[in-house]
C-alpha cells in the first residue's frame, strides 16, 4: 500500500511574525515528500514512525468533532497493521515534516473533507487551517496549521493576517535568473517548541514587542509585497533589513557558528540570511542577487537553490 505524495514547504517570509499577525508567504517545495505506506518487512525508521502514529491516533480520537471527524476505526486498523509515514522530509529542518504527515492523514481519513478541486473560498481555507492547527498541535504544542495547509493544497499561500489567507500565484521561476532563494544546511536539528517558548518569553518585554511591530513585521510585510509584485530592488533592500533585525534580536534562534556568516552577508551584500521556520538549527534561508557569488562565498556549506528569478 502506498498513498499519494505530500510535499514539504518553505515559509519564505513570516516566521514568528505570523504569530503576531504579520503577513506571510509559504510555498510548496517539491524536493522532499512523504506518503503513508505499509511494508512486509518494515525498517527501523518505519517502526519508529508507526509508534509515533499510534500516539497520534489516540490524540485524533479526542479531537473536537465539531471541527473534524475521522474514520478512526479504519485509521486504527491501518496503524495496527503497521502503517507508517515514509518521508524524505528532514525532521527539525523547518521544511514541514509534520505538516506533510498531517495533510496525508486528513486526506485519507477525514470525513466530509474539503478538497483541492473545490472553489477554495476564504472560509474553506480558514476551516482547513483550523483543522490542521488542531491536528499539528500534537507535534509542536502550538501550530498555526499553515504547514499542513500548504502541503495539502500544494499551492503558494499568502497570509494577510490570522483570519485572512488566500491561495496566490508567485512570479514564475526564471532558471537563467541570477537572483535566487536558497537553503543552507546548518547540520543541526532544530526543535520548534523551545524556540517558540523563547520567543513568547521575549514577547513579555515591551521593547521586544515594539521592535517586532516597528521593524520585524514592517520589513516582513514589505518583503511579501515586493516578492509578489516582482519588485526585486525593494525586495533585496527589505530582506537586508530583515536579516539585520533577526541578527540583532533573534540571536538564540541562529546557531552560534552562523552568527559571523550572517553578518558577513549583510556587510558584503553577497547574500542575506534569514530564519527558515523556527530556527535553532535545520535550514537557514538565503536570498541573493547573484547566486554564483553566493555559492563561491558559501562554498564550505551545503547549499540548495530553491527558486531562481
C-alpha positions as CSV (number, residue, x, y, z in Angstrom):
1,X,0.0,0.0,0.0
2,X,1.2,3.5,-0.8
3,X,-0.8,6.7,-0.5
4,X,-0.4,10.0,-2.5
5,X,2.6,12.2,-2.0
6,X,2.6,15.2,0.1
7,X,5.4,17.8,-0.3
8,X,7.5,19.8,2.1
9,X,7.0,23.6,2.3
10,X,9.1,26.7,2.8
11,X,7.8,29.7,4.6
12,X,9.6,32.4,2.6
13,X,8.5,35.2,4.9
14,X,6.6,35.4,8.1
15,X,8.4,33.1,10.6
16,X,7.4,34.3,14.1
17,X,5.7,37.4,12.7
18,X,2.6,35.4,11.7
19,X,2.1,34.5,15.4
20,X,1.5,38.3,15.8
21,X,-0.4,38.9,12.6
22,X,2.4,39.8,10.1
23,X,2.0,38.8,6.5
24,X,3.5,35.6,5.4
25,X,4.2,33.7,2.2
26,X,4.5,29.9,2.1
27,X,5.4,27.9,-1.0
28,X,5.4,24.1,-1.6
29,X,8.9,22.6,-2.0
30,X,8.8,19.5,-4.1
31,X,12.3,18.4,-3.5
32,X,11.1,16.5,-0.4
33,X,7.9,14.5,0.1
34,X,6.2,11.8,2.1
35,X,3.4,9.2,1.8
36,X,1.6,6.8,4.0
37,X,2.8,3.2,3.5
38,X,2.7,-0.3,4.8
39,X,5.6,-2.8,4.1
40,X,6.0,-6.5,4.6
41,X,9.4,-6.1,6.3
42,X,9.4,-2.6,7.9
43,X,12.7,-0.9,8.5
44,X,13.8,0.6,11.9
45,X,12.5,4.1,10.7
46,X,9.2,2.6,9.7
47,X,8.7,1.0,13.1
48,X,9.5,4.3,14.9
49,X,7.1,6.2,12.6
50,X,4.4,3.6,13.3
51,X,4.9,4.0,17.1
52,X,4.5,7.8,16.7
53,X,1.4,7.3,14.6
54,X,-0.2,5.1,17.4
55,X,0.1,8.1,19.8
56,X,-1.2,10.4,17.1
57,X,-4.3,8.2,16.6
58,X,-5.1,8.5,20.3
59,X,-4.8,12.2,20.1
60,X,-7.0,12.4,17.0
61,X,-9.7,10.3,18.5
62,X,-10.2,13.1,21.1
63,X,-10.2,16.0,18.6
64,X,-13.2,18.3,18.6
65,X,-15.9,16.6,16.5
66,X,-17.4,20.0,15.7
67,X,-14.2,20.7,13.8
68,X,-13.4,17.4,12.1
69,X,-14.5,13.8,12.2
70,X,-12.1,11.0,11.3
71,X,-12.8,7.4,10.3
72,X,-10.8,6.4,13.5
73,X,-11.6,2.7,13.2
74,X,-10.1,2.3,9.8
75,X,-7.1,4.6,10.8
76,X,-6.6,2.4,13.9
77,X,-6.7,-0.8,11.9
78,X,-4.2,0.5,9.3
79,X,-1.8,1.7,12.1
80,X,-2.2,-1.7,13.9
81,X,-1.3,-3.3,10.5
82,X,2.0,-1.4,10.5
83,X,1.2,1.8,8.5
84,X,3.9,4.4,8.7
85,X,4.8,7.7,7.1
86,X,7.5,7.2,4.5
87,X,9.2,10.5,4.2
88,X,12.3,12.1,2.7
89,X,11.5,15.4,4.5
90,X,14.2,16.0,7.1
91,X,12.8,16.4,10.6
92,X,13.6,19.5,12.6
93,X,14.7,21.4,9.5
94,X,11.9,23.9,9.1
95,X,10.5,22.4,5.9
96,X,7.3,20.9,7.3
97,X,7.9,17.2,8.1
98,X,4.9,17.0,10.5
99,X,2.8,19.2,8.1
100,X,3.1,16.6,5.3
101,X,2.1,13.8,7.7
102,X,-1.0,15.8,9.0
103,X,-2.0,16.5,5.4
104,X,-1.7,12.8,4.4
105,X,-3.8,11.7,7.4
106,X,-6.5,14.3,6.8
107,X,-6.6,13.4,3.1
108,X,-7.1,9.7,3.7
109,X,-9.2,9.5,6.9
110,X,-11.2,12.8,7.3
111,X,-14.9,12.6,6.7
112,X,-16.6,15.3,4.6
113,X,-13.1,16.7,3.7
114,X,-12.6,19.9,1.8
115,X,-10.7,19.0,-1.4
116,X,-8.3,20.9,-3.6
117,X,-10.8,20.6,-6.5
118,X,-13.4,22.8,-4.8
119,X,-13.7,26.5,-5.1
120,X,-11.4,27.4,-2.2
121,X,-13.2,30.3,-0.6
122,X,-11.5,32.1,2.3
123,X,-14.0,30.3,4.7
124,X,-12.9,26.9,3.5
125,X,-9.2,27.8,3.7
126,X,-9.7,29.1,7.3
127,X,-11.6,26.0,8.2
128,X,-8.8,23.8,6.8
129,X,-6.3,25.9,8.6
130,X,-8.0,25.5,12.0
131,X,-8.4,21.7,11.5
132,X,-4.7,21.4,10.6
133,X,-3.8,23.7,13.5
134,X,-5.6,21.4,16.0
135,X,-4.1,18.3,14.4
136,X,-0.5,19.5,14.2
137,X,-0.5,20.9,17.8
138,X,0.1,17.2,18.7
139,X,3.7,17.7,17.4
140,X,4.5,21.3,18.2
141,X,2.4,22.3,21.2
142,X,1.1,25.3,19.2
143,X,0.7,25.2,15.5
144,X,-0.7,27.8,13.0
145,X,-1.8,25.0,10.7
146,X,-0.1,26.6,7.7
147,X,2.5,23.8,7.0
148,X,-0.2,21.1,6.6
149,X,-2.3,23.6,4.6
150,X,0.5,24.2,2.2
151,X,1.3,20.5,1.9
152,X,-2.3,19.5,1.4
153,X,-3.1,22.1,-1.3
154,X,0.4,22.2,-2.8
155,X,-0.1,25.8,-3.9
156,X,1.5,29.0,-2.6
157,X,-0.4,30.6,0.3
158,X,-0.5,34.3,1.2
159,X,-1.2,35.1,4.8
160,X,-2.6,38.6,5.1
161,X,-3.4,38.1,8.8
162,X,-4.6,35.4,11.1
163,X,-8.1,35.4,9.7
164,X,-7.3,36.3,6.1
165,X,-5.5,33.8,4.0
166,X,-5.7,33.2,0.3
167,X,-4.2,31.0,-2.4
168,X,-1.8,33.0,-4.5
169,X,0.3,32.9,-7.6
170,X,4.0,33.8,-7.3
171,X,6.2,35.2,-10.1
172,X,7.3,32.3,-12.3
173,X,10.8,30.9,-12.0
174,X,13.4,32.1,-14.4
175,X,16.1,29.4,-14.4
176,X,18.5,31.8,-16.1
177,X,18.0,34.4,-13.3
178,X,20.9,35.3,-11.0
179,X,18.5,36.2,-8.2
180,X,17.8,33.2,-6.0
181,X,16.4,31.9,-2.8
182,X,18.4,29.0,-1.3
183,X,18.6,26.7,1.7
184,X,21.8,26.5,3.7
185,X,22.2,23.3,5.8
186,X,23.2,24.1,9.4
187,X,23.9,20.4,10.0
188,X,22.0,20.7,13.4
189,X,18.5,19.5,14.1
190,X,16.3,22.3,15.4
191,X,13.5,21.8,17.9
192,X,10.4,24.1,17.3
193,X,8.9,24.1,20.8
194,X,11.9,25.5,22.8
195,X,12.4,28.3,20.1
196,X,8.8,29.3,20.3
197,X,8.9,29.5,24.1
198,X,12.0,31.8,23.9
199,X,10.0,34.0,21.5
200,X,6.9,34.0,23.8
201,X,9.1,34.9,26.8
202,X,10.7,37.8,24.8
203,X,7.2,39.0,23.9
204,X,6.6,39.9,27.6
205,X,9.1,42.8,27.1
206,X,7.7,46.0,25.8
207,X,10.9,46.8,23.9
208,X,10.8,43.5,22.0
209,X,7.1,43.9,21.1
210,X,7.8,47.4,19.8
211,X,10.8,46.1,17.7
212,X,8.6,43.3,16.4
213,X,5.9,45.7,15.2
214,X,8.1,48.6,14.0
215,X,10.9,46.6,12.4
216,X,10.3,42.9,12.0
217,X,6.7,43.0,10.9
218,X,7.2,46.1,8.8
219,X,10.0,44.6,6.8
220,X,8.3,41.1,6.6
221,X,5.1,42.7,5.1
222,X,7.2,44.7,2.7
223,X,9.1,41.6,1.6
224,X,5.9,39.7,0.9
225,X,4.5,42.6,-1.2
226,X,7.8,43.1,-3.1
227,X,8.1,39.4,-3.9
228,X,4.6,39.1,-5.2
229,X,4.9,42.3,-7.2
230,X,8.3,41.2,-8.6
231,X,9.9,44.4,-7.3
232,X,13.4,42.9,-7.0
233,X,15.3,46.1,-5.9
234,X,12.9,46.8,-3.0
235,X,12.8,43.1,-2.1
236,X,16.5,42.9,-1.5
237,X,16.6,46.1,0.4
238,X,13.9,44.9,2.7
239,X,15.4,41.4,3.0
240,X,18.7,43.0,4.1
241,X,16.9,45.0,6.8
242,X,15.0,41.8,7.9
243,X,18.3,39.9,8.1
244,X,19.8,42.7,10.3
245,X,16.7,42.7,12.7
246,X,16.9,38.9,13.1
247,X,20.7,39.0,13.8
248,X,20.2,41.7,16.4
249,X,17.0,40.5,18.1
250,X,16.7,36.7,17.4
251,X,20.2,35.6,18.2
252,X,19.1,32.5,20.2
253,X,17.4,31.2,17.1
254,X,20.5,31.4,15.0
255,X,23.1,28.6,15.6
256,X,26.2,30.3,17.1
257,X,28.6,29.2,14.4
258,X,26.4,31.1,11.8
259,X,26.5,34.5,13.5
260,X,29.6,35.6,11.7
261,X,28.4,34.2,8.3
262,X,25.1,36.0,8.8
263,X,26.9,39.3,9.5
264,X,29.3,38.8,6.5
265,X,26.3,38.6,4.2
266,X,24.9,41.9,5.4
267,X,28.3,43.6,5.2
268,X,29.2,42.4,1.7
269,X,25.7,42.3,0.2
270,X,26.7,38.9,-1.3
271,X,23.7,37.2,0.3
272,X,21.2,37.8,3.1
273,X,20.3,35.1,5.6
274,X,17.0,34.6,7.5
275,X,15.3,32.0,9.6
276,X,13.6,29.1,7.9
277,X,10.8,28.1,10.3
278,X,11.6,28.5,14.0
279,X,15.4,28.4,13.7
280,X,17.7,26.8,16.3
281,X,19.1,24.6,13.6
282,X,17.8,22.9,10.4
283,X,17.9,25.0,7.3
284,X,18.7,28.7,7.1
285,X,17.0,30.5,4.2
286,X,19.2,32.7,2.0
287,X,18.4,35.4,-0.6
288,X,21.0,36.6,-3.1
289,X,21.1,38.9,-6.2
290,X,23.9,36.7,-7.6
291,X,23.8,33.0,-6.9
292,X,27.3,32.4,-8.4
293,X,28.9,34.9,-6.0
294,X,26.8,33.5,-3.1
295,X,27.9,29.9,-3.9
296,X,31.5,31.0,-4.0
297,X,31.2,32.8,-0.7
298,X,29.5,29.9,0.9
299,X,31.4,27.1,-0.7
300,X,32.2,25.4,2.6
301,X,28.5,24.8,3.2
302,X,25.8,22.7,1.7
303,X,23.6,24.9,-0.4
304,X,20.4,24.1,-2.3
305,X,18.8,26.5,-4.7
306,X,15.0,26.6,-4.2
307,X,13.9,29.3,-6.6
308,X,15.6,31.4,-9.3
309,X,14.1,34.7,-10.5
